[in-house]
Amino acid sequence: MIETRRLPFSPEAIAEAADLIRTGQPVAVPTETVYGLAADASDAAAVARIYAAKGRPSFNPLIVHVPDSAAAEALADLGPIGAALARAFWPGPLTIVAPLRAGAPIASLVTAGLPTIALRVPAHPAMQALLAASGRPLAAPSANASGTISPTRAEHVLRSLGSRIALIIDGGATGLGLESTIVAVAPDGARLLRPGPIDAEALSAAAGVPVTTADGGTIEAPGQLASHYAPAHPLRLDASERRANEWLIGFGAVAGDRSLSLAGDLTEAAANLFDALHEADAATTSGIAVAPIPERGLGIAINDRLRRAAAPRP
């Protein structure tokens, strides 16, 4: 049990966070997607502290954040398809899974023993500032206990990981509110491993090749566990009305106790998703219901998270 400090994003807070990173401690920091729990990706003990804080299964790999494409290429062979995707979408909410270069200074715990590494160049100024100040590649899964609702505000992190980590950098609510798209690249194509803010059509247009969907049989990247992003209360999907003792998350014509978007806007819904799940999970009701979300555009990613949140616990 340790004291968890929460500091507003500032140069002083980043300097303190970088000092903790260099001593092998994880810190929570905002990105444009969700809050991440960052630690030195080259330090096996530091990465182990991420797993310990989150209670994360060791076979689930971590995303490594780097400041730019050159830093990514030093760790992985992106190939022409990965390089094209990086030019189109970095910095931003895209994670590229590519072969790990021999001798790359990355702890094996980060890749969970896989021959590939998941890399992202973040756009958020706080994460970029921490990368610059620490001078390390940063492994940074979402800053919450494993399998629970992803954090989009500092208070979500504090509620989930308070007393487990030393520092939270508070940058306010995250902009996108949904984890990054994850795509695996190969010399002859690309596979979508996790849907997110960048859809398959945009990926295919930038890569110049069709983007297929992974079969889901093997854990290759974060967020592929069948049960993930889960609230404590049971979750019912495609609900047009609440049942007894349920808290209803609405969308469009279904208003609910809180709406992801009264206008039916999927971008607004994605930004509000985890915040609404946190609010529903804190309610005194015994269950959560969610209105139907269209299976198109960002709705594909939203429904992916909701299906995993509603899946039976292992």
C-alpha positions as CSV (number, residue, x, y, z in Angstrom):
1,M,0.0,0.0,0.0
2,I,1.5,3.3,-1.1
3,E,0.2,6.9,-1.1
4,T,-1.1,7.8,-4.6
5,R,-0.5,11.5,-5.5
6,R,-2.6,13.2,-8.2
7,L,-0.9,16.2,-9.8
8,P,-2.2,18.5,-12.6
9,F,-0.4,18.2,-15.9
10,S,2.5,20.6,-15.8
11,P,6.3,20.6,-16.4
12,E,6.9,20.0,-12.7
13,A,4.5,17.0,-12.6
14,I,6.2,15.6,-15.7
15,A,9.6,16.0,-14.2
16,E,8.5,14.1,-11.1
17,A,6.9,11.4,-13.2
18,A,10.1,11.0,-15.3
19,D,12.1,10.6,-12.1
20,L,9.7,7.8,-11.0
21,I,10.0,6.1,-14.4
22,R,13.8,6.2,-14.2
23,T,13.7,4.4,-10.8
24,G,11.5,1.7,-12.2
25,Q,8.1,2.9,-11.0
26,P,4.9,3.1,-13.1
27,V,2.9,6.3,-13.3
28,A,-0.5,7.1,-14.7
29,V,-0.6,9.6,-17.6
30,P,-3.3,10.7,-20.0
31,T,-3.2,9.9,-23.7
32,E,-5.7,11.0,-26.4
33,T,-7.4,7.6,-26.0
34,V,-7.5,6.6,-22.3
35,Y,-5.2,7.0,-19.3
36,G,-2.2,4.8,-19.5
37,L,0.0,3.2,-16.8
38,A,3.5,3.9,-18.1
39,A,6.8,2.3,-17.1
40,D,10.2,1.8,-18.7
41,A,9.7,-0.8,-21.4
42,S,13.4,-1.8,-21.2
43,D,13.3,-2.6,-17.5
44,A,11.8,-6.0,-16.7
45,A,11.2,-5.1,-13.0
46,A,9.4,-1.9,-14.0
47,V,7.2,-3.8,-16.4
48,A,6.5,-6.4,-13.7
49,R,5.2,-3.6,-11.5
50,I,2.7,-2.7,-14.2
51,Y,1.4,-6.3,-14.2
52,A,1.4,-6.3,-10.4
53,A,-0.6,-3.0,-10.1
54,K,-3.1,-4.1,-12.7
55,G,-3.3,-7.8,-11.8
56,R,-2.9,-8.4,-15.5
57,P,-2.4,-11.9,-17.0
58,S,1.2,-12.4,-18.1
59,F,0.2,-13.7,-21.5
60,N,-1.4,-10.4,-22.5
61,P,1.2,-8.2,-24.2
62,L,1.6,-4.4,-23.6
63,I,1.6,-1.5,-26.0
64,V,4.9,0.4,-26.1
65,H,4.7,4.2,-26.7
66,V,7.5,5.9,-28.5
67,P,8.0,9.6,-29.5
68,D,8.1,9.2,-33.3
69,S,8.3,6.8,-36.2
70,A,12.1,6.7,-36.1
71,A,12.0,5.4,-32.6
72,A,9.4,2.8,-33.6
73,E,11.6,1.6,-36.5
74,A,14.5,1.1,-34.1
75,L,12.5,-1.4,-32.2
76,A,10.5,-3.2,-35.0
77,D,10.5,-3.9,-38.7
78,L,7.4,-2.0,-39.8
79,G,7.9,-2.9,-43.4
80,P,6.3,-0.8,-46.2
81,I,2.8,-1.4,-45.0
82,G,3.5,-0.4,-41.4
83,A,5.5,2.6,-42.6
84,A,2.6,3.7,-44.8
85,L,0.2,3.4,-41.8
86,A,2.6,5.3,-39.6
87,R,2.8,8.2,-42.0
88,A,-0.9,8.4,-42.2
89,F,-1.9,8.0,-38.6
90,W,1.0,8.8,-36.3
91,P,1.0,10.5,-33.9
92,G,-2.5,9.3,-33.1
93,P,-4.7,6.4,-31.9
94,L,-3.2,3.6,-34.0
95,T,-1.1,0.7,-32.6
96,I,1.0,-1.2,-35.1
97,V,2.0,-4.8,-34.3
98,A,5.2,-5.7,-36.2
99,P,8.2,-8.1,-35.9
100,L,10.5,-7.2,-33.0
101,R,14.0,-6.4,-34.1
102,A,16.8,-8.7,-32.8
103,G,18.5,-7.0,-29.9
104,A,15.8,-4.4,-29.4
105,P,16.1,-3.2,-25.7
106,I,12.6,-4.3,-24.7
107,A,11.9,-6.5,-21.7
108,S,10.4,-9.9,-22.7
109,L,7.5,-9.3,-20.3
110,V,6.3,-6.5,-22.6
111,T,5.8,-8.9,-25.6
112,A,4.6,-11.8,-23.4
113,G,7.1,-13.9,-25.2
114,L,5.8,-13.1,-28.7
115,P,8.1,-12.4,-31.7
116,T,6.2,-9.1,-32.3
117,I,5.8,-5.8,-30.5
118,A,2.8,-3.4,-30.3
119,L,3.9,0.2,-30.9
120,R,2.2,3.5,-30.8
121,V,3.2,7.2,-31.3
122,P,0.8,9.1,-29.0
123,A,-0.5,12.6,-29.8
124,H,-1.3,13.7,-26.3
125,P,1.1,16.4,-25.0
126,A,1.4,14.8,-21.5
127,M,2.5,11.4,-22.9
128,Q,4.8,13.1,-25.4
129,A,6.3,15.2,-22.6
130,L,6.9,12.1,-20.4
131,L,8.6,10.3,-23.3
132,A,10.9,13.2,-23.8
133,A,11.6,13.8,-20.1
134,S,12.2,10.1,-19.3
135,G,14.1,9.2,-22.4
136,R,12.6,5.7,-22.4
137,P,10.2,3.8,-24.5
138,L,7.1,3.5,-22.3
139,A,5.0,0.4,-21.9
140,A,1.6,1.7,-21.1
141,P,-1.6,-0.3,-20.9
142,S,-4.8,1.3,-19.6
143,A,-4.4,2.6,-16.1
144,N,-7.0,0.4,-14.4
145,A,-7.2,-3.0,-12.7
146,S,-7.1,-5.7,-15.4
147,G,-10.4,-6.5,-17.1
148,T,-12.2,-3.5,-15.5
149,I,-13.6,-0.4,-17.2
150,S,-10.9,1.7,-18.9
151,P,-10.2,5.1,-17.3
152,T,-10.9,8.4,-19.2
153,R,-10.4,10.6,-16.2
154,A,-7.9,10.8,-13.4
155,E,-10.5,10.0,-10.8
156,H,-11.2,6.7,-12.6
157,V,-7.5,5.8,-12.2
158,L,-7.5,6.8,-8.5
159,R,-10.6,4.7,-7.9
160,S,-9.1,1.6,-9.6
161,L,-5.4,1.9,-8.7
162,G,-5.3,4.1,-5.7
163,S,-2.7,2.8,-3.2
164,R,-1.1,0.7,-5.9
165,I,0.8,3.4,-7.8
166,A,2.7,6.5,-6.7
167,L,1.5,9.2,-9.1
168,I,-1.3,10.2,-11.5
169,I,-0.8,13.0,-13.9
170,D,-4.3,14.7,-14.2
171,G,-4.8,16.0,-17.7
172,G,-8.6,16.1,-17.6
173,A,-10.9,13.9,-19.6
174,T,-9.4,12.2,-22.6
175,G,-10.4,13.3,-26.0
176,L,-11.4,10.1,-27.7
177,G,-12.4,7.9,-24.8
178,L,-11.7,4.7,-26.6
179,E,-8.5,2.6,-26.9
180,S,-6.4,2.7,-30.0
181,T,-7.1,0.7,-33.1
182,I,-4.6,-2.2,-33.3
183,V,-3.4,-3.6,-36.6
184,A,-0.8,-6.3,-37.3
185,V,1.4,-5.8,-40.4
186,A,3.2,-8.3,-42.6
187,P,5.0,-8.0,-46.0
188,D,1.8,-8.9,-47.9
189,G,-1.0,-7.4,-45.8
190,A,-2.5,-6.3,-42.5
191,R,-5.0,-7.7,-40.0
192,L,-7.2,-5.7,-37.7
193,L,-6.7,-7.1,-34.1
194,R,-8.8,-4.6,-32.2
195,P,-11.2,-2.0,-33.7
196,G,-10.8,1.6,-32.5
197,P,-11.0,5.2,-33.6
198,I,-9.5,4.4,-37.0
199,D,-11.6,2.0,-39.0
200,A,-10.6,-0.8,-41.4
201,E,-11.6,1.2,-44.5
202,A,-9.2,4.1,-43.5
203,L,-6.5,1.6,-42.7
204,S,-6.9,-0.1,-46.1
205,A,-6.9,3.2,-48.0
206,A,-3.6,4.2,-46.3
207,A,-1.9,0.8,-46.6
208,G,-2.9,0.2,-50.1
209,V,-4.0,-3.4,-49.3
210,P,-7.1,-5.0,-47.9
211,V,-7.2,-5.2,-44.1
212,T,-8.6,-8.5,-42.8
213,T,-10.0,-9.2,-39.4
214,A,-8.2,-11.5,-37.0
215,D,-9.9,-14.8,-36.1
216,G,-9.6,-14.1,-32.4
217,G,-8.1,-17.5,-31.6
218,T,-4.7,-16.3,-30.4
219,I,-3.8,-13.4,-28.1
220,E,-1.6,-11.2,-30.2
221,A,-2.2,-7.8,-28.7
222,P,-3.9,-6.0,-25.8
223,G,-7.7,-6.1,-25.5
224,Q,-8.2,-9.5,-27.2
225,L,-9.4,-11.3,-24.1
226,A,-13.0,-12.4,-24.4
227,S,-13.9,-10.8,-21.1
228,H,-12.4,-7.4,-20.8
229,Y,-13.4,-3.7,-19.9
230,A,-15.9,-5.2,-17.4
231,P,-17.9,-3.4,-14.8
232,A,-18.7,-5.1,-11.5
233,H,-22.4,-5.2,-12.3
234,P,-23.7,-7.5,-15.0
235,L,-24.2,-5.8,-18.3
236,R,-27.1,-6.3,-20.7
237,L,-26.8,-5.2,-24.3
238,D,-29.3,-4.0,-27.0
239,A,-31.8,-2.8,-24.3
240,S,-34.6,-0.5,-25.4
241,E,-35.8,0.0,-21.8
242,R,-34.6,-0.7,-18.3
243,R,-35.6,-3.8,-16.3
244,A,-36.0,-3.8,-12.5
245,N,-33.0,-2.4,-10.6
246,E,-31.0,-1.7,-13.8
247,W,-29.2,1.6,-14.7
248,L,-29.8,2.3,-18.4
249,I,-27.1,3.8,-20.7
250,G,-29.0,5.3,-23.6
251,F,-28.2,6.2,-27.2
252,G,-30.2,8.2,-29.7
253,A,-34.0,7.7,-29.1
254,V,-33.3,5.6,-26.0
255,A,-32.6,8.3,-23.4
256,G,-31.7,6.2,-20.3
257,D,-30.2,7.4,-17.0
258,R,-27.4,8.8,-19.1
259,S,-27.1,8.9,-22.8
260,L,-23.9,8.2,-24.8
261,S,-25.3,10.7,-27.4
262,L,-28.9,12.0,-27.6
263,A,-28.1,13.0,-31.2
264,G,-27.0,9.4,-32.1
265,D,-23.5,10.7,-32.8
266,L,-21.0,7.8,-32.6
267,T,-18.0,10.0,-32.0
268,E,-19.7,11.5,-29.0
269,A,-20.7,8.1,-27.9
270,A,-17.2,6.7,-28.0
271,A,-15.9,9.6,-26.0
272,N,-18.6,9.0,-23.3
273,L,-18.5,5.2,-23.2
274,F,-16.2,4.4,-20.3
275,D,-17.2,7.5,-18.3
276,A,-20.8,6.3,-18.5
277,L,-19.9,2.7,-17.5
278,H,-18.0,4.0,-14.5
279,E,-21.1,6.1,-13.5
280,A,-23.4,3.1,-14.0
281,D,-21.1,0.8,-12.0
282,A,-21.1,3.3,-9.1
283,A,-24.9,3.4,-8.9
284,T,-26.8,1.5,-6.3
285,T,-28.6,-0.7,-8.9
286,S,-27.7,-4.3,-9.4
287,G,-27.4,-4.3,-13.2
288,I,-26.5,-2.2,-16.2
289,A,-28.3,-2.1,-19.6
290,V,-27.1,-0.4,-22.7
291,A,-29.2,0.7,-25.7
292,P,-28.5,-0.6,-29.2
293,I,-25.4,0.9,-30.9
294,P,-25.3,0.8,-34.7
295,E,-22.7,-1.6,-36.1
296,R,-21.0,0.9,-38.4
297,G,-18.0,3.2,-38.1
298,L,-17.0,3.9,-34.5
299,G,-20.0,1.8,-33.5
300,I,-18.0,-1.3,-34.4
301,A,-15.4,-0.4,-31.8
302,I,-18.0,0.6,-29.2
303,N,-19.8,-2.7,-29.6
304,D,-16.5,-4.7,-29.4
305,R,-15.9,-3.1,-26.0
306,L,-19.4,-3.7,-24.8
307,R,-19.5,-7.4,-25.9
308,R,-16.2,-8.0,-24.0
309,A,-17.6,-6.1,-21.0
310,A,-20.7,-8.2,-21.0
311,A,-18.9,-11.6,-21.6
312,P,-19.0,-14.2,-18.8
313,R,-16.1,-13.8,-16.4
314,P,-13.3,-16.4,-16.7
